[in-house]
Amino acid sequence: MSGVSIRPSLRGLKFSPTLLINEEVAEYRRQGHTVYHMGFGESPFPVHPAIQDGISGYSGRNQYMPAAGMGELRTRARQYILKKHSIDNDEFDVMIGPGSKELIFDIQLAVDGDLLFPAPSWVSYIPQTLITRDEVVRIPLGPQTSYKLDGAVLERRIVESRREGRNPTKLILNYPNNPTGMTYGPAELEEIGAVCRRYNILVISDEIYAQVAFRSSHRSIAHFYPEGTIVTTGLSKHLSLGGFRLGVALVPRRLESVFQVLRSIASETFSAVSTPIQYSVLTAFEENPAIERYIAECTEIHDIVTRYVWRTLQVLGVDYAEPQGGFYMYPDFDRYRHRLADSFGVHTSDELARHLLRTTNVATLPGTAFGDEPEALRLRLSTVDFDGLTALTRYREDPPGAAGETRAACRSAENAFVEAACPRVAEGCQRLVNYFSGGAS
Ligand SMILES: Cc1ncc(COP(=O)(O)O)c(C=O)c1O
């Protein structure tokens, strides 16, 4: 055969930038270079022993599971998620899939119409629309509002896009947010939910970082708009189980037709999530005190490390609200624009990320990967380039900021913790500071 022709709609589809940077950094490291990896967001902690023990016990389970997932897992997952995401309504069906990324894709595929896309947002939402061939209605957000959507802006964009002949039917909302680290409070969610109800918009609420919210509990928009919200979540972030590939979608019973299509898509594509994995994560959906403690400890470490990076970058005068969850931040280096252009010929976030990697060995992701304008000099920094076991052990032996310490003492204990347990994060930050303050400002 001399070749095949790729479907035109897929010719623009590229390999995921987060996975790409990870592979590039791995190759760079294999060649012996030291890289400070602020480009990829994989939670680094070891699998909790209760889950690890479980998996070997189920290795003999070789039957297919039902397409929507094992009954007991679905029941437990619903109860657990309703509680953890503070949703006082149990009118939801549960779909288990191979990661929430796949479930988000399947929901986009199932629901007709244009996607309302707050920009910046996570890297995969837009590429997924290339596959589903959906149109995107962009809602540009900026640092002045901490990149957060509000009801009035959403309403304006819906009305305006309808006037242009567009058909917005679904909104993707992610909180705590990747890339910005921001989250939404109850009043903000209630307002967004009310607008969506008024205009009959489905909310795809990506809440994968719900249990990595810092110092405030997470509440889902599904609490305010249960009939029109599909919540997606999983185990990849708070339990560091990305490679298990297990995600969950809560679908309102009133959207039974969506649930049925999701089930059918599963039955004709991945069939079901791996059986030993479904069994082994049963325990992740019950309130096991040891696992709860582990989740709290891992989240506390993410909080300490992420705030360390945020504080360190303050000297650069980059105005940016303190992250509220997850393990990311999204600084805007606009104030360095002239020096970057004059000294290095850097004009876009892609050029900035590439120049940083080449000159400082710090890997980041450019804002373009999140749907931002190329000229916006924004980078997503992730804060997980450390050995999770070392950090967890040290944290358990001597948690920084123990009760009774002053704020300043807590801060200096946290700094010492990061510098000792997460040295690549500390060095990566220092290199960023040197790059901007030395060479570019
Ligand atoms: C915002 C967001 N949503 C969804 C996912 C997908 O998670 P998974 O497919 O592992 O459940 C990720 C993973 O990086 C993410 O950052």
The ligand as an ORCA input file, in Angstrom:
! r2SCAN-3c Opt
* xyz 0 1
  C      -8.165     19.232     34.642
  C      -7.979     17.782     34.363
  N      -9.046     17.066     34.008
  C      -8.962     15.752     33.738
  C      -7.743     15.101     33.806
  C      -7.703     13.644     33.432
  O      -7.519     12.811     34.488
  P      -7.728     11.238     34.346
  O      -8.043     10.928     32.927
  O      -6.442     10.634     34.785
  O      -8.898     10.906     35.250
  C      -6.586     15.809     34.189
  C      -5.278     15.136     34.224
  O      -4.235     15.717     34.082
  C      -6.718     17.183     34.479
  O      -5.658     17.915     34.857
*
